[in-house]
């Protein structure tokens, strides 16, 4: 199972704590070279991750 799916499953169960989510978002922001969450969401849309 991919990390993304694993995190989504954890989130559905309510077991992903806020620190885990914050760290994951921080890592994604570094990978996509953005400094704001809104820019991360825009990149996700560009890559077809979000609709």
N, C-alpha and C positions, 0 to 999 in steps of 0.2 A: 504494500500500500504506500502511496506517495506521502510525503510530509504534509502536503496541502490537504489531502483527504484525511490524514490522521488528525490534523488540527481541527478540521471541520467536524469530524466525528466527536472529538473531545469537547468541542464547543457545543454541539447538539446535546451532549450529556450534561453540560454545565460544569465539567471538570477541568477545563482549561482556565488557569488562574490569570489574573490581569497582567502579572509580570511575564508570563509566557507569551501572551498576545503582544505586549509591548516590545519584548525582545525580538519576536518574529517580524513585527512591523519595522523595527529599527534595522534589522538585517536586510529586509527587502528594500528599504529606502536607500541603504548603502549600495546594494547591487544595481538598482535602477538610477542611481546618482541623482536623487531628489532630496529636498530638505523639508517638504511639507506633505502631510498625509493626502491632501487634495491632489497633489501632483502624482503621488503614488497611485491613487485611484485612476487618474487620467492615463497613466502608463498601462495599468491593468486593462483598461478599455481598449487602448491601442493594440495590445497583444491578444485581445479576445478572451482574456481571463474573466472579465466582467462584461455584462451586456448593458 
